[in-house]
Amino acid sequence: MDIILCGGGDIGGAAAEMLTGRGDSVTVIDRDEARLTYLEEHLDIAVVEGSASSARTLRAAGAAGADAVIATTDVDEVNLVICDVAASLGAQRTLARVDHSMFLQGEQLDYAAIFSVDQLFSPDRAMASGMASRLHNPAAIAIEHFAGSGIELQQLEVSDRAPAIGQPLRALGLPGGARLAAVTRRGKAFLPSADTAVEAGDVVTLVSERKVFQSAKQFFCGGGYGRRNIAISGGPAAAVWLCRFLGKRNFDIRLFESDLPRAEVLGEKLDWITVLRSDPGQPEVFDDEHLDRVDAFISMRSDEQNMLACAYARRRGVDVVMPVIRHAEFLPMMQELGIEHTWNPRQAAAQAIGRALYSHAYERIDGFFNDTLELMRVRVGAASPLSGRTLMDLGREPPLLVLASEDDEGQPFVPGGDMRIAAGRHMIVLTTTSDADSVRTLLDAGAAS
């Protein structure tokens, strides 16, 4: 792809590194000559010095023939204008970074439509979404969050008290919007049929719209887990997004913010959580609040504060610690402290950009199965012989399960048997590894990207 990045700062630099690593042709526009020189020396990119909101600069960078123009400056309004100008010049796709929730929630105006933006993305929101997907289920063996924040794919071990044990799937009565995708039994994964009954110790792969996931998982976990206790240190925008993603029903959240005005704003905005004006990174506060008993401790302050707070939490016995680390030089130290997984808004934004750009192409989703089954994200091609057929009309050869799709407005959902396959539709598909090539051919899904 020919891609133009408008803004060579932290987000633009991370995106440039990700895209050049994929083999894309990348041009970066920025006013900062020193920043452009640094990027040009470290990455295989072209650079253009100037204002990215200028039609002359965008035209000189090749926006008229670009596959995508991505605005990544730290000013929301500038990014929207850049995309509007780029679209008018003929860019095929436009993506804009926005940090203010006003632009993302669309309560009053559809800013994306007004400014000709194909997709808005927020580094803080992307990072918080990833964090939430890790916290939503304590029994999850692996979690892959896809299709924005509306659908989850989780792997759960079937408990010995699960209601689903011994019952065929046809009689189970899973809620609409949920589907059992696969069963792994004694290390071997297989696609279930309507007559499949799970056993205690099986690992089931459950795909579900988030709104019904909690009720769907109870068929396999039994008994429920109760509300989980979460402590968050710091109240930036990412913390607000995280609280919203976690929701009101399944988590008891305490958010610690030492700045009084900010704490008061958070208390009004997030009225279902407890906001405390103190610093849990201080050992006396941590101990007085009994934070050693929480299910997860998240720190979103400075890198140094996050590192120290999470190290203390881990030392006091908290199993799940989630520090935000923005600078790579701290990562070796985190590993020495036994904290292997950290969070970074730059990397989250780059991943969001990658998903947006390549959602039209075939992509294998790793992390769930070894060699038996293959999970893939595809876009149905115009030449697919399955176009126009409903899911219930599909034969058993090759085996094919559509786990998630999108409606006419691009919103993700878990389909029923009456959904018709349509050219141009994005779908999450599961099949056997041996049949993966045949399925891709049937869906006219193209080559891997």
C-alpha positions, 0 to 999 in steps of 0.5 A: 500500500502507498500510505501517507502519515500526517504527523511524525510524533509518537503515534506517527512514528509507531505507525510508520514502524509497523507499516514499513515492517509490513512492506508498505510504502510510507511517506511522513509529513511533518513540520519538524525537520529534526523529527523527519531526519530521525525517522528517515535515518531509522526507517525506510520511508519518504518524508515531506516537510510542511503542514499536512493540512495544506492541500499543496503539501498533501498533493506533493506527498501524493495524496491523490493516489494514496491508498490511505492518508492517516492523520496522527497529529496531537490536535483533533481538529487538525486531523479532521481537516487533514482527512477532509482535504485528503479525501477531496484530493482523491485519497482512497481511505482516510483515518484520523486520530482523535483524543476527545471522546466528543468526536468518538461518541457521536452523540450530536454530530457524526464527525467522521461523515462531516469530515470525510473520515473513513475511521476515527481512532484514539490511542487511549481508547484502543489501549483501554479496550485491550485492557478491558478484554484482558480483565473481563473474564478471570477464567479466560485462557486466551482472549482475542478482542476483535470487531471493535469493542462489541464482540469477544472471543474467549477460551474457557475451561469447562468446570465440573459444575457447568450446566452444559455438561452432557447436553447436546448443543441443540438443546443448550439454549445459548442466548442469541448473539453467542455461539460455541465455536470450538471444543478442545478435548485432551489437547485436540481442537474440533468444530462442534456439531449440534449433537456435541456435548461438552465434558468437564475439563474441555476448553471451549471457544466462545464467541459472543456479543459483549452484551450477552457474554456474561450469561453465555459463559455461565453455561460452561463455567457454572456458579459465576465468579461474582464481582471482581475488584479492580484498582486503578492508579491515575485518572487520565482519559484512558482510565475513563475509557477503561471504566466504561468498557468494564461496565457497571455490573461485573466489577467493583472499581476503585480509581485513585486520583491525587489531583482534587479537581480531576478527582471531582470530575471523575466522580461526576463522570463515572458515578458507578465507581469509587473515586479516591483522592490518594496515591496507591503507589504509596505503600501506606495507602496501598496497605490501608486500602487492602489493595493486596486483595484486589483481582487486578491493579492498573497504573496509568501515571508516569512510567516511573510511578507505574513501575514502582506501584506495580512492582509493589503490588506484585510483591504484595501478592496481586496476580494481575498487574497492568502498568502503562509504560510509554518508554522502551528503556523501562521494559528490561527493568519490568521484565526483571521485576517479573512483569512481562506484559505492559501497555503502551498507547502508541502501540495500541494505536498502531495496532488499531491502524493496522486492523483498519487498513487490513480489515479488507484482506485475509488475515489469520488470527493466532493465539487459539489453536495449534495445527487443527483449526484455523481462525481467519478474518476475511472479506468476501470477494465478488467471485465467491460462489457462496454469495447470496446463500444463507449460513444454514444452507452451507454444506459440511464440506468444507467445514465452515463456521461464521463466528462474526460478521457485520451488518449493512452499516458496518456494525459487528454481530454474531449471526444466526443461520438466516444470515446471507453471505454477501460480497464485500462483507467482513467475517470471522471464519473458523475452519479446519487447518487442512481446509483453510485454503479451500475455504478462502477460495470459496469466499474469494478472500484473496491472499494473506496480507 
